Amino acid sequence: MTGAGIVEDANPAVLGRVSDPAVGLALWRRDRFPGAALDPWLDALPAGRLPRGRFLARLGDVDTALAPLLDGTGAPLGLAADIVDLSRRFLDVAGGEWVDLRLEVVEGDACWKFHRDHVRLRLITTYRGPGTQVVAPIDAARALAEQRRYRGPLYEMPRHAVALFKGSGETCGEGVVHRSPPIAGTGQARLVLCLNLPSAASPKAWVST
């Protein structure tokens, strides 16, 4: 993937480069995904049994708050470990102690429109199915205007790649233009992890029971 404001590398340290004012998206290309053994389990699981849910929790509580989302799915331990690790990496760059974590199952054309997120920073990775599609800054205005008619350059994140990118809340109306890949009618189901900082849209803070 090329284009002003977009950097990628197989080294996780690339995520920290999103702090550079000239960088809008940092992509960690996980060529050796540590949880690759998850893939057969994820691919075989019916969409209705894929783990899903959302919570707002301190970093130290993510593992415990995550457990109810994974209970009953037969999820290997590697999935929880990876999500906790990504939460830590996200907060290392974004700052703060709390993470708004959403594990989402997508079966249709959710968020199919090209758009910018109204957040400061967001981390996304796709555990199952096609990845998020990103447009380079030079093509952003055309993609936003043409939407489904857009036929310009488009980059689809590889499975398990980790994107940390700026939204319009960080860049005063700018930010990375992207969309969920249109999959309606294909029978595919995506499993997507999305991490944000706390906001007015976040759920109530998770507390141990």
Protein Blocks (a to p, Z undefined) as FASTA:
>chain_A
ZZehiacdfbfklmmmmmpmkbmbdcdddfbafklmmmmmmmmpcfklpccddddddfkl
mmmmmmmmmgonlpafklmmmmmmmmmmmmmmngpjbdcddddddfblghkbgcdddbfb
dcdddfedcddddddfklmmmmmmnmmmpccdcddddehiacddddfklngoiacddddd
dfehnlpacdddddddddfkbccddddZZ
